[in-house]
Each structure stands twice: as structure tokens, then as C-alpha cells.
Amino acid sequence: MTLENFRAVNLKIDRANGSFLSDQFAKAGDYNGRRLVVQLSNAGVVGDLTGVDVNLGWQHDTLKNTGLDPFEPVDLTQGIFEIYYPKEMLTNGNVTALIQIIENDHITETKNFKIKVEKSVIDEDTIVSENSFTVLQDALLTVNRYDSRIANVENSKVDKSTFEQSTNNLTAQLQQTEQELNAQLAQKANKEKLESLAYNTTSKKFGKISLPTDFNSKGIQLSRTVDGKVVHNVDINYKNKVYDETIYFDTDTGDDETGNGSKSTPYLTLAKAFSVVESSSNKTFKIVGKGRIFRDESYNGGTLNWIPTFTNKTVYLFGDNDGDSLVVSNAQSSTRVGGYGVLNNPLAWTAHNNIWRTSRALTTNVVDLKNKDFYGIGIPLKNVNTLTECESTPNSYFIYGSIVYVNTYDSRKPDDDDLLVCAYTPLFNVKLSSSKLVLENIDFYGGNNMQHDGSCYVEGDINSTLIGINCKASGGNLTNNNTGTNYHGTTNAFTVRDIGLSMMFNCGIGYVRRDGFNYHYYGISTENIRDCLAFEYNCYGHETGYQDANTNNQYSTMHEGSNVLRVNCVGHDTGGAGIEDIGDAYSILVDCHMAHSKITTESSYSTGYRFHGVAGTGKAILINCTNNNSSWDITGSSGFPVAIQQGFIGNGKTKDVVLTLQ
């Protein structure tokens, strides 16, 4: 008997005389499995029923849910219609049903009959909704087909080797089918979990947010206030603390030779202040900076390999520009001689048609600080391919050898130091040894930071701390095609290397060639890696992967399996995932909002969140997070565990990861 015959159930209905319909039978697992076939006649005469509609009306006696579902015509010339029992009806119990017939706006109904639905012995958890077979049932059908084919092989008396080869092929096909079905089932389960949480804004729990005991939070505690905001217990009021020594510099009025670092007679450069800190026997320092720092002014320009290094010290660098941030760049000033250990004459601008030109070799980025975006980040000028295009395109620049042509957005002459012509030169590099560096109100702009891969680059050790407060970073407009030890082809915004505790508060990134916030721990041993932590609070960013074709340019990314805690962070328009943590990192994300990966394919990098690991020790917890306008919500390596707490808003699509609801 074929499977088609097993599924058919026939009822004959005489529309003229009425019919007493016998009770029917179904199983709870019969989605798309059992159908009801009816044949309509008139006084026993079968005729063409074109234009006649037939419906199944039903009500579950226990659940009281109801339905009116249409039959499909099978053979109208014989009056035959069929319907597969709807899945909403197939719950264990009795169903009261009738057949409704509609012809020429006239409705007739049969007498009621019963459909008895028995519970299937197959575990209901394995049943796939949306009128699909269960995984087990599909596999059984496949096995049955393979058994028949094997029987045919045996009956044809082929030789043993051919038979064994056929058997092996069929077994391999069955295993592949099973793997595909299991993958589809897991994907569907993840989708259903996310869909069940979508647009759930009522599950926020007020009060303390308990972090897992195996997560080294470095003493950081979180709590949600009654207005829904998540707050922390970290004291970041460094401005009013007491220090052993306070140092002032002013890039407009200071002097590195005659100044003494006091407020009345400040130094000229940050590099001079850093050199004083290095050589001082004091332990805690407050550096107050005013003006704008250009190339060769945050390091010793006369000694390319000199990096300010602090050992057993606390250094607080505060930008005090009458309410504006201190700007640090590797551009060259247009108004003054600058540099520390080397002198750089100002750029000279001359008119060319309706635009401006100057001489600056190795230019990689041009930014106009008078033209800022909604985050307050200076928007880079567009690098165009011809001088003619530059002349006709506001907010653009063109490079011809060492000559730079500029067309400002407002057509002004760019001689006011608001236009940053950034080059392949060092920018901001600091090394910590058992020390703390605090940066507040500092904005970093660069082209490529020579020798280092960040507009703000800080490296240290497990006993060191980096804190950023109200800082921004941007840079890496063009690809660095130079080779050699003095050049680095990758430019992030904030780059952190081997630092035990990194904390960023209200910091932003934008127009970055690679990542916004990038953390690596090359020098930390495996046994100590989980004693390191990066904490981002109220941070934001967009336009990563700027002028770069790679697909792994994230708003923020953690490496080497360290711990990362992000709270109320926003990332969008990224050249990759919004957030990607790899190397079996331990990630906890609270109230994070990612949107619009610029990767337009179905790549796993076109996602709000991506988690990857090979050792099986990584994990991620997402608390009240969201994603939109990316191909996927969450992706990662196969089986990576991701826990969802207090809801998730997204498109309901995940890839490879395993979700749990907590």
C-alpha cells in the first residue's frame, strides 16, 4: 500500500438528500499527513462543480479554537475536493466539524460530525510547525525509500561489491540528509526564540544586574534605575582628584624651552609634558592641555622610535579648550611652527582656480573640523581621482605627487587649522608598565599612525589600566601601500594592546578604515587572559571600514578570549559586524544597539553581533539588545553559546550559534 493511499479519507455528500457523515480520525502529528477527501453529488448524480467552493468548519471541543478552512479542488468534473487537516486543529481531543458548500451565493452545511484527534507517541518537541513533517518522519520516509532501492539491488542479483557501494552511497546520503535536517531544525528553533522575544520592551528588570560569577568584572557593578537607565559604580571624576604634580601645555602660547609647565608659563607640546612625567620621581600626574596638537608634538619627532613610557605612574591627561576637546592629530599646522625635537613649518596655501593647494607629502586623510557629523566628529573630505573632479566637488581633495588640492565644503581658504591634512607619521602612542593612563576630552584624528595600528594606540601589561572619558577617534582614510618597519597598513580608531583593564566612557568613533574599538592581548598568557577586561559604557560609532573593501571592520571587537562588558553602546553603518568578539571571548552586552552593516550579501559579517571561537570556552550574554537592517541578528562559529536575557529586538535570523533564553 502506498503512502498516498494511507493518507486518503473519503466522504460522499449528497447535496439533495443530505448525508449523515461518519466520525473521522486524525493524529496530533499529522501536519500535511492526513487529508480529508470529499465527493459531492446531487441526488446521487455526479456532475461538474466548477464555481463551487467547499470549506471545513471546525471547533476544538476542549480548546474552543475554531476555523473555517477551504478545500482544494481535485477533480471538478467528478465533484472531488480535498483538505489537509490544519495544524491548529490537530491537538489531542475531539473536534466538532461540518462541511460548508457555497454555490451561486447560496450556502448549505452538512450535519455536524466528529473528528477524533489522538496524541502521537512521537515527542511533540520534534515536530516542526508551519505544516512540515517531523524530522523523524522525514528521515523514516527517506529510509523507506532507501530500503526499497536496496531491495531492488538485491533482487537484481548484482555482484557484492556493487551492492556494497550502493549501500554506502545511500548511507552517506541519509547521513547528509539528517545533518541538513538537524541544521534546519536548529536554525528554526533559534528563529522562533528570537521572534518570541521581538519587540519585547516590557521585560527590563530594575535594580542590580547580576553578572555571572565566572566573569571577572574587576569590581564593576551595574544597576538599572526606575527610568530604565543602566548605571555603574566606577568613579571617573579624575578632574578633581589630588595629584603629586600638575603640568600645563598650550600649543598657542607655550614654550618647551622657556616654559616650566605651570599654568602661567606652560610648555608648548604634549611630548614635552610626557618627557617630564617619564623622568619625574613623582607617581601621580595631571596634564592639562590647550590648543591643537599637530604632528611631532605628542612624541619626540627627532627620535622616531621614542614612545612615552610610564612605569608605576598614574597620568591624567585633560583637554581644556574652553569647553571643546583637545585635538590630537598627525596633520601639519597651517598657522604656526610646530614639533618637539624637530621643527615643522606651517603649510602655505595658494589659490588654484576656485580651490586651494599646498605641499604635503604622504597625505592620507583630510578632515574639516568645521564640518562635523551628528556625533561631533569631523567629516573627512572625499578623495577624488582628478583635479577637475575636485574643482567641481565641494568637501573633496585631490593628490598629485606631494601637492594636495582642497575644495572645502564652504569654499573657504583652509588656513585656520580647522582643516587637518594628515600624513603617514606617528600620532599618539603610549606604553604603560604597571601604570594608569586616563584620557578625558581628547579627540584623535589621523591618516595612518606610523608603526602602530590606531589613531589612539596604547599598549601595556596586565597590571595597567587605560580609561577614556568623552574621547573620539577617527582615521585611516586611505590604504597605506608603503612597506617597511616604519609603516603600518591597518588603522583602527582606539587600539588597546595587552592592558589588564580598559574602560571607555562616552567615547565615539567614526570614519575609520578598520575597527572602532580594537582589543588584542598578544602578550598575555592563556592562563591570565580571563583576568583582563574591556568595559565600554555609553560608547557609539559609525562608518567603520571607511574607504576599505574588507568585510571585517567592526564598531568594536575583542580578541584572544578576554572578557568584554558593553553597556548602552550604539554602532551602525559598519563595514562588517556591529560587534565581533573572537578567540573564545567572554562577552556580556547590556542595552546594546547595532544597526545596518554595510555588507550587502548574506555573509555572516552582515550582522549585528558575531561571536567566534574554536576552543569551546567562549560565551556571550545579550541583555535587552537590538539589531536592525543587517542580514542577520547574531552569527558566529558553529555551536557558540549565546544567552538572551530581558528580550531582543531584531529580524529573527541567526546563523550557527546556539541560543538559550534565560
PLY file of the C-alpha trace (Angstrom):
ply
format ascii 1.0
element vertex 662
property float x
property float y
property float z
element edge 661
property int vertex1
property int vertex2
end_header
0.00 0.00 0.00
1.42 3.40 -0.97
1.72 6.32 1.42
-0.85 8.23 -0.70
-3.49 5.55 -0.05
-2.71 5.63 3.66
-3.41 9.35 3.86
-6.73 9.38 1.93
-10.04 9.51 3.87
-13.19 9.64 1.74
-16.66 11.07 2.43
-19.55 11.22 -0.05
-22.00 14.06 0.41
-25.38 14.17 -1.38
-26.39 17.81 -1.56
-30.05 16.98 -2.39
-30.79 14.39 0.28
-28.31 15.39 2.99
-25.79 13.00 4.45
-25.03 11.60 7.85
-21.25 11.79 7.90
-19.30 9.25 9.86
-16.84 10.37 12.50
-13.25 10.76 11.36
-9.87 10.08 12.90
-6.56 12.02 12.96
-3.23 12.05 14.78
-1.70 15.06 16.51
1.42 14.64 14.35
-0.40 14.53 11.01
0.62 18.01 9.74
0.36 17.66 5.95
0.00 13.95 6.63
-3.72 13.10 6.76
-6.22 14.64 4.40
-9.97 14.59 4.10
-11.32 13.88 0.59
-14.97 14.52 -0.17
-17.10 13.89 -3.27
-20.26 15.95 -3.81
-23.28 14.67 -5.73
-26.85 15.80 -6.37
-29.45 13.04 -5.82
-26.69 10.55 -6.43
-25.63 12.17 -9.72
-22.03 13.30 -10.06
-21.53 16.39 -12.19
-19.20 19.27 -12.98
-18.90 21.53 -9.91
-16.90 24.38 -11.40
-17.66 27.54 -9.38
-18.50 25.65 -6.19
-16.48 26.35 -3.04
-16.18 23.86 -0.17
-14.96 24.68 3.35
-14.27 22.73 6.53
-15.74 24.41 9.59
-14.49 23.16 12.97
-14.24 23.86 16.68
-12.00 22.03 19.14
-14.21 20.80 21.98
-11.57 21.44 24.66
-9.54 24.42 23.44
-12.59 26.15 21.86
-10.43 27.44 19.00
-12.23 27.48 15.65
-11.50 27.59 11.95
-13.06 27.74 8.51
-10.55 26.32 6.03
-11.04 25.84 2.27
-10.88 22.52 0.43
-8.77 22.37 -2.70
-10.43 21.06 -5.90
-9.01 17.74 -7.08
-11.33 16.86 -9.98
-14.20 19.31 -10.52
-15.75 17.13 -13.22
-16.25 14.43 -10.57
-17.01 16.81 -7.71
-13.93 15.78 -5.70
-12.27 18.15 -3.17
-9.59 17.60 -0.51
-8.12 19.36 2.52
-5.17 18.60 4.75
-6.20 18.89 8.36
-4.99 22.32 9.60
-2.29 22.14 12.25
-4.23 24.42 14.61
-6.91 21.73 14.84
-4.61 18.79 15.49
-4.43 18.93 19.29
-5.30 15.84 21.31
-9.11 15.67 21.85
-12.40 15.81 19.92
-13.25 18.30 17.19
-16.82 19.13 16.07
-16.87 19.69 12.30
-19.14 20.31 9.33
-18.79 20.72 5.57
-19.87 24.08 4.12
-20.83 24.28 0.42
-21.10 27.64 -1.39
-22.69 27.85 -4.85
-24.11 30.93 -6.55
-24.05 32.88 -3.24
-26.06 30.08 -1.60
-24.59 28.41 1.45
-25.51 24.93 2.70
-23.98 22.99 5.54
-23.89 19.32 6.46
-24.83 17.95 9.83
-22.11 18.05 12.45
-19.68 15.15 12.72
-16.73 14.42 14.98
-13.02 14.26 14.25
-11.14 12.42 16.99
-7.54 13.60 17.35
-5.27 11.15 19.15
-1.98 12.17 20.71
1.02 10.94 18.74
3.54 8.75 20.52
6.23 10.85 18.84
7.65 13.57 21.12
5.90 16.80 20.16
9.11 18.76 20.70
10.47 17.26 17.48
7.54 18.45 15.39
8.25 21.34 13.06
5.42 23.83 12.71
4.25 25.53 9.51
2.86 22.25 8.08
6.20 20.43 7.84
6.99 16.79 8.57
8.78 16.00 11.79
12.48 15.38 11.42
11.90 11.78 12.45
9.06 11.25 9.98
11.08 12.75 7.12
14.02 10.52 8.00
11.74 7.47 8.11
10.41 8.25 4.65
13.97 8.60 3.40
15.00 5.30 4.99
11.95 3.59 3.48
12.91 4.81 0.01
16.49 3.68 0.51
15.36 0.26 1.77
13.28 -0.17 -1.37
16.24 0.74 -3.54
18.47 -1.68 -1.64
15.87 -4.41 -2.13
15.85 -3.73 -5.85
19.62 -4.03 -5.90
19.46 -7.39 -4.10
16.74 -8.70 -6.40
18.73 -7.80 -9.49
21.49 -10.15 -8.26
24.28 -7.67 -8.87
27.70 -8.54 -7.60
28.56 -7.98 -3.95
30.96 -5.05 -4.48
28.38 -3.09 -6.48
25.76 -3.77 -3.82
28.07 -2.63 -1.01
28.98 0.53 -2.94
25.30 1.35 -3.46
24.63 0.74 0.22
27.49 3.03 1.26
26.31 5.75 -1.09
22.79 5.55 0.25
24.03 5.60 3.85
26.11 8.69 3.14
23.11 10.40 1.54
20.99 9.55 4.57
23.61 10.97 6.95
23.85 14.17 4.88
20.07 14.47 4.86
19.98 14.04 8.62
22.64 16.72 9.13
20.78 19.15 6.88
17.51 18.49 8.69
19.13 18.97 12.09
20.72 22.24 10.93
17.39 23.48 9.60
15.68 22.49 12.84
18.29 24.32 14.94
18.03 27.40 12.73
14.24 27.33 13.01
14.43 26.93 16.79
16.72 29.97 17.07
14.43 31.99 14.80
11.37 31.07 16.85
13.17 32.05 20.06
14.10 35.46 18.67
10.65 36.00 17.18
9.08 35.21 20.53
11.20 37.98 22.07
10.85 40.56 19.29
9.62 44.00 20.31
9.57 42.92 23.92
10.19 46.16 25.76
8.44 45.21 28.98
10.89 42.68 30.36
13.52 45.09 31.72
14.27 44.23 35.30
15.02 47.15 37.58
17.66 47.01 40.27
21.02 45.27 40.32
22.14 43.46 37.18
23.91 40.35 38.42
26.98 39.40 36.40
28.00 35.71 36.28
30.39 34.55 38.98
32.83 33.21 36.36
33.05 36.65 34.70
35.87 38.79 36.11
34.20 42.20 36.24
37.10 43.84 38.10
34.64 45.05 40.73
32.35 46.81 38.24
28.70 46.67 39.28
25.64 47.54 37.20
22.12 48.53 38.16
19.03 49.60 36.21
17.23 52.66 37.59
13.45 53.11 37.57
13.70 55.14 34.34
15.37 52.18 32.64
18.91 53.57 32.51
21.82 51.28 33.42
24.35 52.90 35.76
27.76 51.76 37.06
29.81 52.18 40.23
33.08 53.36 38.65
34.45 56.68 39.92
35.57 58.65 36.85
35.87 62.08 38.48
39.61 62.40 37.86
39.50 66.13 37.29
39.06 66.91 40.99
41.48 64.37 42.44
44.73 65.40 44.12
47.98 64.75 42.20
51.66 64.89 43.05
52.34 67.13 40.07
50.26 69.19 37.62
51.66 70.11 34.21
50.24 72.59 31.70
50.91 72.96 27.99
49.43 75.35 25.44
50.13 74.85 21.74
49.48 78.55 21.03
51.26 80.37 23.88
53.57 77.78 25.44
57.30 77.19 25.03
59.21 73.96 25.57
62.49 75.80 26.15
61.49 78.67 28.45
58.30 77.28 29.95
58.22 75.39 33.25
54.89 73.60 32.86
52.97 75.91 35.15
49.64 77.46 34.23
51.24 80.88 33.69
54.26 79.61 31.73
53.14 76.36 30.09
55.04 74.05 27.81
54.27 74.09 24.09
53.80 70.38 23.35
52.31 67.27 24.88
55.55 65.44 24.11
57.42 67.79 26.45
54.88 67.12 29.22
55.21 63.37 28.67
59.01 63.58 28.87
58.75 65.37 32.23
56.45 62.64 33.54
58.88 59.94 32.40
61.83 61.47 34.23
59.98 62.58 37.39
60.12 60.65 40.66
56.52 61.58 41.40
53.82 58.93 40.95
50.63 60.81 40.04
50.29 63.49 37.36
47.64 65.77 35.94
48.39 67.17 32.48
46.14 69.98 31.28
46.37 70.69 27.55
45.06 73.57 25.47
45.12 74.25 21.74
45.65 71.71 18.98
48.38 69.11 18.81
49.89 68.53 15.37
52.49 66.12 14.03
55.61 65.55 16.09
54.01 67.14 19.17
52.84 64.09 21.11
56.16 62.24 20.74
59.79 63.16 20.13
59.79 63.99 16.43
63.55 63.91 16.32
63.59 60.29 17.52
61.06 58.29 15.54
61.14 55.21 17.77
60.64 57.08 21.03
57.33 56.16 22.67
56.38 57.79 26.01
56.60 55.02 28.60
55.18 55.28 32.11
56.24 52.90 34.87
54.36 52.71 38.18
52.64 56.02 37.48
49.13 57.46 37.15
48.79 60.03 34.38
45.61 62.03 33.79
45.52 63.97 30.50
42.70 66.51 30.33
41.76 68.62 27.32
40.76 72.12 28.43
39.85 74.11 25.33
37.22 76.41 26.81
34.60 73.68 26.59
35.94 71.99 23.44
38.08 68.89 23.31
41.82 68.90 22.79
42.54 67.78 19.21
45.47 65.43 18.65
46.41 64.70 15.02
49.31 63.89 12.74
48.37 66.80 10.50
50.62 69.78 9.96
49.62 73.21 11.21
48.70 75.97 8.80
49.32 78.76 11.31
52.48 78.06 13.32
55.80 76.26 13.53
55.31 73.02 15.45
57.02 69.88 16.65
59.04 68.56 19.58
62.63 67.71 18.81
62.05 68.80 15.21
60.55 71.92 13.61
57.72 71.81 11.07
56.96 74.96 9.16
53.28 75.75 8.59
51.51 74.74 5.40
51.30 77.52 2.81
48.01 77.71 0.88
47.63 79.31 -2.53
44.58 79.70 -4.75
44.07 77.48 -7.76
41.02 78.37 -9.82
38.24 78.27 -7.22
40.03 75.86 -4.83
43.27 75.76 -2.77
46.56 73.94 -2.91
49.50 73.21 -0.62
52.54 70.93 -0.46
52.34 67.96 1.92
53.95 64.62 1.00
52.42 61.29 2.12
48.96 62.73 2.75
46.45 60.01 3.68
43.45 61.85 5.10
41.94 65.34 5.12
39.35 66.28 7.76
37.38 69.51 8.21
36.64 70.25 11.87
34.18 72.96 10.86
32.06 70.32 9.15
31.07 67.79 11.83
28.52 64.98 11.84
25.74 64.31 14.35
28.25 62.80 16.81
30.50 65.85 16.65
33.16 64.04 14.61
34.90 65.93 11.80
33.83 64.65 8.38
36.68 63.62 6.05
36.90 65.19 2.63
36.28 62.85 -0.27
39.44 61.75 -2.06
38.73 62.16 -5.79
40.64 60.92 -8.81
41.11 64.07 -10.87
41.75 67.73 -10.34
38.68 68.56 -12.43
36.51 66.46 -10.13
37.97 68.20 -7.09
37.20 71.61 -8.57
33.55 70.64 -9.05
33.04 68.69 -5.82
32.73 70.56 -2.50
34.32 68.82 0.50
36.88 66.94 -1.61
40.61 66.75 -2.14
42.98 65.53 -4.85
46.61 64.41 -4.50
49.14 64.97 -7.25
52.51 63.78 -6.02
53.26 65.91 -2.96
50.71 68.57 -3.92
47.31 68.50 -2.19
44.33 70.30 -3.76
41.38 71.05 -1.47
37.81 72.19 -2.12
36.29 72.95 1.28
32.58 72.41 1.87
32.06 76.17 2.32
34.69 77.30 -0.25
36.80 78.98 2.43
40.59 79.19 2.41
41.79 76.35 4.71
44.44 78.29 6.61
42.78 78.28 10.05
43.93 74.91 11.45
40.37 73.61 11.25
41.39 71.66 8.16
43.62 68.72 9.10
45.91 67.42 6.35
47.01 64.13 7.91
50.05 62.16 6.80
51.93 58.89 7.24
53.50 59.98 10.51
53.26 58.88 14.15
50.22 60.15 16.02
49.52 59.13 19.63
51.42 56.18 21.09
51.89 55.45 24.79
53.28 52.43 26.64
52.28 51.55 30.22
54.08 49.39 32.75
52.04 48.80 35.92
50.54 52.24 35.27
47.24 54.02 34.68
46.53 56.43 31.85
43.32 58.48 31.90
42.32 60.47 28.79
39.48 62.99 29.01
38.12 65.38 26.37
40.64 64.29 23.71
39.81 63.89 20.00
42.23 61.93 17.80
42.42 62.39 14.01
44.88 60.64 11.76
45.75 59.26 8.38
47.90 56.28 9.23
49.67 56.14 12.58
53.18 55.20 11.52
54.35 51.94 13.15
51.06 51.48 15.04
47.53 50.46 14.08
45.35 53.04 15.80
44.74 56.78 15.80
44.99 56.38 19.58
47.34 53.50 20.37
48.08 52.41 23.97
49.89 49.25 25.00
50.71 47.91 28.43
50.60 44.88 30.69
48.14 43.00 32.83
48.78 45.40 35.74
47.97 48.52 33.72
44.76 50.48 33.20
43.53 52.68 30.35
40.49 54.94 30.84
38.91 57.09 28.16
36.28 59.71 29.06
34.47 61.73 26.41
37.04 60.98 23.73
36.66 60.49 19.98
38.87 58.89 17.34
38.87 58.86 13.55
41.36 57.98 10.86
42.81 55.77 8.19
41.01 57.23 5.21
43.34 55.70 2.62
45.09 52.36 2.35
48.78 52.51 3.20
50.66 50.92 0.31
54.09 51.62 1.77
56.14 48.74 3.12
58.78 48.63 5.80
59.06 48.73 9.58
58.07 52.39 9.81
54.64 51.87 8.27
51.50 50.09 9.37
48.73 49.32 6.90
45.91 48.88 9.40
44.35 51.84 11.16
41.74 51.45 13.89
40.33 54.31 15.95
41.18 53.18 19.51
43.72 50.36 19.66
44.41 48.70 23.02
47.17 46.14 23.44
47.87 43.88 26.43
46.21 46.10 29.05
44.63 44.40 32.05
41.75 46.85 32.44
40.44 49.16 29.71
37.39 51.36 30.32
35.82 53.72 27.82
33.05 56.12 28.90
31.04 58.20 26.40
33.65 57.67 23.70
32.90 57.75 19.97
34.43 56.68 16.68
33.74 57.48 13.04
35.22 57.32 9.53
37.72 54.61 10.44
39.47 52.42 7.92
39.25 49.31 10.12
37.74 48.82 13.63
36.44 51.44 16.00
37.43 49.87 19.34
40.03 47.11 18.91
41.46 44.99 21.75
44.33 42.50 21.47
46.27 40.54 24.12
49.26 39.10 22.30
51.50 39.39 25.36
49.08 37.99 27.97
49.39 34.30 28.82
46.45 31.98 28.26
46.01 31.35 31.98
45.76 35.11 32.65
43.64 36.17 29.68
40.34 35.98 31.60
41.80 38.34 34.20
41.72 41.08 31.56
38.63 43.19 30.93
37.45 45.83 28.47
34.45 47.91 29.59
32.58 50.21 27.18
29.85 52.43 28.60
27.64 54.76 26.53
30.02 54.48 23.58
28.97 55.00 19.99
30.23 54.95 16.43
29.63 54.58 12.73
31.39 54.39 9.36
33.94 51.68 10.08
35.53 50.12 7.02
35.70 53.64 5.61
37.40 53.53 2.20
38.22 49.84 2.78
36.93 46.76 0.92
37.40 44.24 3.75
34.30 42.79 5.43
35.64 42.57 8.99
35.64 46.20 10.07
33.55 46.37 13.23
32.34 49.06 15.59
34.05 47.09 18.37
35.95 43.81 18.54
37.60 41.72 21.26
40.32 39.12 20.61
42.26 36.30 22.29
39.43 35.16 24.57
39.43 38.05 27.04
36.41 39.47 28.89
34.39 42.37 27.50
31.45 44.21 29.05
29.50 46.70 26.95
26.60 48.82 28.24
24.31 51.05 26.17
26.60 51.06 23.16
25.42 52.06 19.68
27.11 51.05 16.43
25.82 51.39 12.89
26.88 51.65 9.25
29.77 49.30 9.83
32.00 47.62 7.25
31.39 44.30 8.96
29.56 43.11 12.03
28.40 45.70 14.53
30.24 43.82 17.27
32.57 40.88 16.71
34.31 39.08 19.56
36.64 36.26 18.55
39.13 33.83 20.03
36.56 32.45 22.52
35.98 35.79 24.22
33.54 36.09 27.13
31.12 38.85 26.14
28.35 40.48 28.16
26.30 43.11 26.34
23.63 45.19 28.08
21.25 47.53 26.21
23.45 47.48 23.11
22.01 48.56 19.78
23.59 47.63 16.45
22.27 48.53 13.01
22.98 48.49 9.28
26.05 46.52 8.39
27.24 47.84 5.04
27.92 44.27 3.89
25.05 43.70 1.46
25.47 39.94 0.94
24.22 37.13 3.19
27.70 36.98 4.72
27.91 36.16 8.42
29.65 39.55 8.76
26.42 41.29 7.74
25.16 41.01 11.29
24.61 42.95 14.45
26.62 40.54 16.61
29.23 37.90 15.70
30.93 35.56 18.17
33.68 33.14 17.20
35.83 30.56 18.94
37.48 27.21 18.36
38.40 26.09 21.88
34.81 25.92 23.09
35.44 28.22 26.08
33.79 31.35 24.70
30.32 32.54 25.58
28.09 35.57 25.11
25.19 37.04 27.08
22.94 39.65 25.47
20.65 41.58 27.82
17.90 43.70 26.23
19.86 44.21 22.99
18.65 45.08 19.49
19.68 44.86 15.85
18.18 46.08 12.60
18.90 46.44 8.89
21.55 43.72 8.70
21.18 40.30 7.06
21.49 38.52 10.40
20.92 39.32 14.07
23.58 37.01 15.56
26.18 34.84 13.81
29.31 33.03 14.84
31.15 29.75 14.90
29.13 26.57 14.97
27.66 25.85 18.39
28.85 29.08 20.04
26.59 29.58 23.11
24.63 32.84 23.20
22.22 33.55 26.06
19.38 36.05 25.63
18.05 37.90 28.67
15.28 40.51 29.06
14.29 40.42 25.40
15.82 41.01 21.97
14.56 43.11 19.07
15.69 42.04 15.61
14.74 40.32 12.38
14.70 36.84 13.93
17.63 35.47 11.90
20.67 33.78 13.43
23.40 31.62 11.94
25.39 28.75 13.51
25.22 29.94 17.14
23.11 28.18 19.77
20.61 30.38 21.62
19.28 29.88 25.13
16.67 32.01 26.87
17.37 32.93 30.47
0 1
1 2
2 3
3 4
4 5
5 6
6 7
7 8
8 9
9 10
10 11
11 12
12 13
13 14
14 15
15 16
16 17
17 18
18 19
19 20
20 21
21 22
22 23
23 24
24 25
25 26
26 27
27 28
28 29
29 30
30 31
31 32
32 33
33 34
34 35
35 36
36 37
37 38
38 39
39 40
40 41
41 42
42 43
43 44
44 45
45 46
46 47
47 48
48 49
49 50
50 51
51 52
52 53
53 54
54 55
55 56
56 57
57 58
58 59
59 60
60 61
61 62
62 63
63 64
64 65
65 66
66 67
67 68
68 69
69 70
70 71
71 72
72 73
73 74
74 75
75 76
76 77
77 78
78 79
79 80
80 81
81 82
82 83
83 84
84 85
85 86
86 87
87 88
88 89
89 90
90 91
91 92
92 93
93 94
94 95
95 96
96 97
97 98
98 99
99 100
100 101
101 102
102 103
103 104
104 105
105 106
106 107
107 108
108 109
109 110
110 111
111 112
112 113
113 114
114 115
115 116
116 117
117 118
118 119
119 120
120 121
121 122
122 123
123 124
124 125
125 126
126 127
127 128
128 129
129 130
130 131
131 132
132 133
133 134
134 135
135 136
136 137
137 138
138 139
139 140
140 141
141 142
142 143
143 144
144 145
145 146
146 147
147 148
148 149
149 150
150 151
151 152
152 153
153 154
154 155
155 156
156 157
157 158
158 159
159 160
160 161
161 162
162 163
163 164
164 165
165 166
166 167
167 168
168 169
169 170
170 171
171 172
172 173
173 174
174 175
175 176
176 177
177 178
178 179
179 180
180 181
181 182
182 183
183 184
184 185
185 186
186 187
187 188
188 189
189 190
190 191
191 192
192 193
193 194
194 195
195 196
196 197
197 198
198 199
199 200
200 201
201 202
202 203
203 204
204 205
205 206
206 207
207 208
208 209
209 210
210 211
211 212
212 213
213 214
214 215
215 216
216 217
217 218
218 219
219 220
220 221
221 222
222 223
223 224
224 225
225 226
226 227
227 228
228 229
229 230
230 231
231 232
232 233
233 234
234 235
235 236
236 237
237 238
238 239
239 240
240 241
241 242
242 243
243 244
244 245
245 246
246 247
247 248
248 249
249 250
250 251
251 252
252 253
253 254
254 255
255 256
256 257
257 258
258 259
259 260
260 261
261 262
262 263
263 264
264 265
265 266
266 267
267 268
268 269
269 270
270 271
271 272
272 273
273 274
274 275
275 276
276 277
277 278
278 279
279 280
280 281
281 282
282 283
283 284
284 285
285 286
286 287
287 288
288 289
289 290
290 291
291 292
292 293
293 294
294 295
295 296
296 297
297 298
298 299
299 300
300 301
301 302
302 303
303 304
304 305
305 306
306 307
307 308
308 309
309 310
310 311
311 312
312 313
313 314
314 315
315 316
316 317
317 318
318 319
319 320
320 321
321 322
322 323
323 324
324 325
325 326
326 327
327 328
328 329
329 330
330 331
331 332
332 333
333 334
334 335
335 336
336 337
337 338
338 339
339 340
340 341
341 342
342 343
343 344
344 345
345 346
346 347
347 348
348 349
349 350
350 351
351 352
352 353
353 354
354 355
355 356
356 357
357 358
358 359
359 360
360 361
361 362
362 363
363 364
364 365
365 366
366 367
367 368
368 369
369 370
370 371
371 372
372 373
373 374
374 375
375 376
376 377
377 378
378 379
379 380
380 381
381 382
382 383
383 384
384 385
385 386
386 387
387 388
388 389
389 390
390 391
391 392
392 393
393 394
394 395
395 396
396 397
397 398
398 399
399 400
400 401
401 402
402 403
403 404
404 405
405 406
406 407
407 408
408 409
409 410
410 411
411 412
412 413
413 414
414 415
415 416
416 417
417 418
418 419
419 420
420 421
421 422
422 423
423 424
424 425
425 426
426 427
427 428
428 429
429 430
430 431
431 432
432 433
433 434
434 435
435 436
436 437
437 438
438 439
439 440
440 441
441 442
442 443
443 444
444 445
445 446
446 447
447 448
448 449
449 450
450 451
451 452
452 453
453 454
454 455
455 456
456 457
457 458
458 459
459 460
460 461
461 462
462 463
463 464
464 465
465 466
466 467
467 468
468 469
469 470
470 471
471 472
472 473
473 474
474 475
475 476
476 477
477 478
478 479
479 480
480 481
481 482
482 483
483 484
484 485
485 486
486 487
487 488
488 489
489 490
490 491
491 492
492 493
493 494
494 495
495 496
496 497
497 498
498 499
499 500
500 501
501 502
502 503
503 504
504 505
505 506
506 507
507 508
508 509
509 510
510 511
511 512
512 513
513 514
514 515
515 516
516 517
517 518
518 519
519 520
520 521
521 522
522 523
523 524
524 525
525 526
526 527
527 528
528 529
529 530
530 531
531 532
532 533
533 534
534 535
535 536
536 537
537 538
538 539
539 540
540 541
541 542
542 543
543 544
544 545
545 546
546 547
547 548
548 549
549 550
550 551
551 552
552 553
553 554
554 555
555 556
556 557
557 558
558 559
559 560
560 561
561 562
562 563
563 564
564 565
565 566
566 567
567 568
568 569
569 570
570 571
571 572
572 573
573 574
574 575
575 576
576 577
577 578
578 579
579 580
580 581
581 582
582 583
583 584
584 585
585 586
586 587
587 588
588 589
589 590
590 591
591 592
592 593
593 594
594 595
595 596
596 597
597 598
598 599
599 600
600 601
601 602
602 603
603 604
604 605
605 606
606 607
607 608
608 609
609 610
610 611
611 612
612 613
613 614
614 615
615 616
616 617
617 618
618 619
619 620
620 621
621 622
622 623
623 624
624 625
625 626
626 627
627 628
628 629
629 630
630 631
631 632
632 633
633 634
634 635
635 636
636 637
637 638
638 639
639 640
640 641
641 642
642 643
643 644
644 645
645 646
646 647
647 648
648 649
649 650
650 651
651 652
652 653
653 654
654 655
655 656
656 657
657 658
658 659
659 660
660 661
